Amino acid sequence: MPIIMTRHPASSRSAYVLLVLTMLLWSTNFVIARAMHGQIGPFGLAFGRWAIALLCLLPFGLPRLRPAWPLLRRQWQKLLLLGMFGIGLTNTLVYVAVRTTTATNAVILNSATPMMVLVLGSLYFRQKLARRQWAGMLVAMAGALLIVLKGDVLGMSAVQFSHGDLLVLAAGLCWAVYTLGLRTLLPGLDALVMMMVLLFVGECMLLPAFVQETWQAGGFHLLSLPAGAALLYLGVFPSVLAFLMYNRAIAQVGAAKAAGFLYLMPAFGAVQSILLLGEELHWYHVAGLSAIFAGIVLGSLSRRPASSSQVVTGKLSAAE
């Protein structure tokens, strides 16, 4: 039996605000991670970041664990996969990849992630995507590439790709699986409890690689004060707050509409470079941002009124 979900216009608007804030926080994640790669290894960065996030959630999630236990048991396999793909693999693969590929390559290849979400979603949920969604995605992707290439579209032919680029694509695929997997969870699961469980799964997965990396580096060593503060920031804002907002938004508007917002990350990264690093504002920044927002609006438009009921079928009903 299909699940009937009613979406209110106000909830959709709030979801879009959450998605914008999420992309802003995630864009700072990559900026800070690149700045710290010489002080801490990729597995140490991932493990430390999620450890801080888990510690932040434990005081709030543990008291809610018992009431949520029945729902956790009914879908523990899904939660295990979500923790592996969303927490254990996605960011870790990117952290490893930036050691053997350029930041430009990483951002360009990361632009394929929203497309992966749409394609996998259409295959898994057997939902036909509207032409406006494909058009909006292509317009937003063009805007992101325009910013990354600094307006030199012909310069794309000079970009060289390495084996690290495959890791970026793998990270995007993992994120697409995580995003779509969120839509298959049974309703009613406490958001804090779910995030706490996913973090725990991811930490268990990362622990062996973290121990090995630390052993090869000669053991534990204290981070500098700026590095420690940066790691604390990563553990709280791009990890806890951003993931909670993203999970909430997915539940309200779905994976297809949320996918286009991923293009805001390179745009926000460019804005941060202008504001924080003193870089100049160029025409391609304005044109790229305009294209990204136009693509998001185009892909988010609905043929039906936002207050009407929307039927979600396929694997969602089969999950019960």
N, C-alpha and C positions, 0 to 999 in steps of 0.2 A: 504494500500500500504506500503511495507516495506521501511524503511529508509536506504539509502545507505550512508555508512560512509567510507571515505578513510583515512587510517592511514599511515603516512610516517615513515620510519625507524628512522629518527632523532627525531620525536616527541615521538616515543615509548621509545627511549633511554633516552630522557629528563624526561619522565614520571617515569621511573625506578629510576632515580636520585632523583626525588621529593619524591618517596615512601620511599627510604632509609633515606632521611633527615627527613621525617615525622615520621618514626618509631624511629629515634634517639631522636627527640624532645618529642614524646609521652612516651618514656621510662624514660626520666627525670621527666615527669609529675608524674608517680607513685612513683618514689623515693622521690620526694619532698612532695607529698601528704602524704606518710607514715610518714615522719618526722614531719609534721604539725598536725597530727590527734589529738594530745593532746592539741593544742592551739585553734583549730577552729573545729566546728562540720561539719559533712559531707554535710549538706545542705548549711551551711554558706560558706564552701569551694567552692562548686559548684556554688552558686549564686554569690559570690564575683569574682570568676575566670571569669565567663561569663559576669559579669557586666563590668569588666575592658576591656574585649575583645570588647564588644559592644561600649563602649566609644571610643575605638581606631578606630572603623570602621565608626562611625557616621559622622565625618567630611568629609569622602570620599564617603560614601554611600548615604547620604541624597541628595546631588546635582544630583545624578544619579537616584533617585527614580522615578521621573516623567516619564522619557523615558521608564523605565522598568515596569511601572504600568500595561500596558495591559497584558504583559506576567505573571505578578504576579496574576492578577485577574483570568486569564484562568486556573491557576493551584494552587489556594490558598489552596485547600484541601490537595494536596500533600505536599506543603510547611509546612502546619500545622502539618502533621504527621511526616515529616522529623525533624522539630524543636523539637517535643516531644520525638521522639526516639533517635535522634543523640545528641541533646543538653540537653534536660531535664532529660532523663532517664539513658543513658549509663554510664557516669562517676559517676553520683550520686549513682547508685546502687553499683558500685565498692567501692566508698567511704564508704557507709554504710556497705558493706560486710566485708571490712578489719577490722571492729571492732569486728566481731564474727568469723572470720576465719583467718588462717595464710596466710602470703604472698606466701608461697610455694603452698598451695592449690589454691590460686587465680590465680597464673600464670599457674599452670597445667590445671585448668578448662578453663582458658582464651584461651588455645590452641585449644579448640573446636570451637572457633569463625570462623576461616577460613573455617572449614568444614561446618558450618552453612551457610556461604555465598555461598559455592558451591552447597549444597543441595537445599537451597531455590531458588537459581538462576536457577538450572536445572528444578525445579518444576514450578516456576513462568514464566520463559521465554521459557520453553519447549525446552531448548538447551541441547543436549547430550554432556557430558564432555568427553574429550579424556582420554585415559588411562594414558597418560603421566602427565596430570593434577592431577589425583588422586594419581599417584605414587609420583609426586613431593611434593604434600601436605603431604603425609605420611612420606616421608624422612625428610622434614622440621620439622614436628611435633616431630619425633623421636629425631632430634637434639636439639629441644627446651627442651624436657623432660630430655634428657641426662644432659643438663646444670642445669636445676632446681633440679634434683635429685643428682647432683654432682657425676655422674658416677655410683651411686649405683642403678642400675635398679631394683634389688630385693627389695629395700627400698620402692618401690611404694606400696607394700602390707601393709606397716606399717602406711601409710597416712590415717588419720581419717577425715571424712567429716562432716560438720555441716550444719545447716539451712542457714548460711551465704553463703555457697557454691552455694546454689540455686540462690542467688542473682547474683553471678558472672556469672552463666549460663544465667540468665535472661538478664544481661547486654550484654553478647555476642550475644544473640538473637536480642536484640534491635539494636546493631551495624550492624548485618547482614541485618536487615530491612532497616536501614539508607543507607548502602552501595548500596544495590540493588535499593532502591528508587531513588538514584541520577541518575541512568540510565534511569529513566522513565520521567525525566523532559524535557520539550520542549527546543530545542536548542535556543541559542541567549540571554538567561538571563544573565545579568551582574553578575559576580562572587561575587563582593563586595556587591552588593545589596542583592543577595541571602543569603550570609552569615549573613548580618545584619538582615535580616528578620528571619532567623532561630534562631539567638541569641535572638531576641526579643521574639519569641514564647517560647523558652526554659526558659527565665527569668520570663515570665508571669506564666509559669507552676510551677517554683520553688519558687515563691514569698510566697505563703501561708505556705509552709513547712519551709522556711527560717524564716519567722516571728514567727511561733510557736516555732521553735528551739531556737531562740534568746530570746523569752519570758521565756521559761523554764530555760534558762541559767542565768536569772537575768538581761537581757537587754544587750545593746551594750557595748563593752569594746574595748579599743585600743589594737591593736596588737603590739608586739615588733618589733623593726626595722628589724631584720632578717626575721621574719614571714611576715611582710609587703612586704619586698623585694621579698620573695619567691612567695607570692600571685601575685605580679605585674608580675613576670616572667611567672607564670602559665597563666595569662591573656593575655600575648602578644605572647609568643613563641609557647607553645603546643596548644594554643587555636586559635589565629588568623592565624599565619603563617602556622602552621601544617595543620589546616583544609582547608585553601585555597589551599595548595599544594596537599592534599589528594583528594579534589574535582576535581582539575585539572587533576590529574593522572587518576582518575576513568573515566573521560570523554575521555581520550586518549587511555587507554589500556583495560578498562572494569573491572568489579568487580572480575571475576574469576582469572585473572592474578594478580590483586592487592592483593588478599586474602593471598597468600603465604608470602607476605612481613610482615604480622602481626607477624610472628614468629621471626622477627628480634628484637622485643621489649624485650623479656627475654634475648636474646643474648647481646643486647646493655646494658641491666641492669647489666649483669655479667661483661662486660668490664668496665662500670663505677665504679663498686665496686672495681675492680682491680686498676684502675687509681686514683680514688678519695679517696677510703677507705683503700688502701694499702693491699688488699687481694692478695693472691698468684695466679699465673697463673698455672692451672692444665691441664692435658691431655684432660679432658672432655670438657673444654672450647674450645680448638682447634678442637676436634672432633665434638662437637656440632655445632660450627660456620661453619665448613666445610660442615656438613650435611644440615644445613639451607640454605646456599648459593647454594649447589648442588640441593636441592629441588626447590628453587626459579627458578634457571636456567632451570631445567627440566620442571617445570610447565609453564614457559614463552615461551618455544619454540613453534613455529608455523609451521604447515605443509605447509602453503602457504607463499610466500614471503611477507614481512611486508608491501610492498608498494601496494599490491593488494587491491582491494576493498573488504570490508567485509559487508555482509548484516546482519542487526540486525532486527529481526522480532518479532512477538508476541505482548506483551503489549506496546512496544514502539510505534508501529504504531497505536494502538488502543487509545493511549493517546491523539492524536491530535483531 
